[in-house]
């Protein structure tokens, strides 16, 4: 695949996207981030919004798996900007508690609910994320209480 990527500039972007996806599935997140970053940085100004949103979302997932929440939040936020209503819109709210930003997580979650009211399919996912945020917040509160005792 590497030789094919180097040989034809037109097809190389599609091959890089494919390789990034394979690397991500194999758990090679750093390699996937490298390919996704190249594809994002070389995207044409008139690139398909959904495609770009998916690229940022995939790279954000890699950062999340690499335990780099700041980078994950940046990419998930960029994905939200590119596509205002998406099931993935709630990902930043999942990562913010990791940084101790519980109020921001709740505000982000509420924004996702507001933007997604027309989409009935999102309700179970939002409920799941709300539970996740609550669990993280409670765990952090318990940790801070036990360390201050």
C-alpha positions, 0 to 999 in steps of 0.5 A: 500500500505504501508504494501505491500511496507514493505513486499516484497523488490523486489516489493517495488521499483515498489510500491514506484514509483507508490506511488510517482506518486500518491502523485505527482498527488495529490499535496503531493510533499514532500511525493513524493520527499521522495519516489523518493529519496529512489528509486533513491538512491537504484537504481542498477548500471545497472538500466534502463537509461530511468527509472532513467531519468523519476525518476529525472524528476518527482522529479524535477517537485516536487521540481519545484512545491515546489518552490525549483528551485535549487533542480529542476535544479539539477534533470533536469540536471541529467535527461539530463545527463542520456538521451541526447535527450529528450523533457524535456531537456529544463526544466532547462532553464525554472527555471534558470530565477527564479534565475536571471540566464538569460544568463544560461537559454538562453545557456541551451535553445540553447543547447536543440535546438542543441541536438534536431534538428532531432526531429521535434516534439520538435519545438513547445515546444521549442518555448513555452519555449523560450516565457516563458523565455523571459516573465520571463526575461522581468518581472524581468527587469521591476521589477528591473527598477521600484524598482530602480526608 
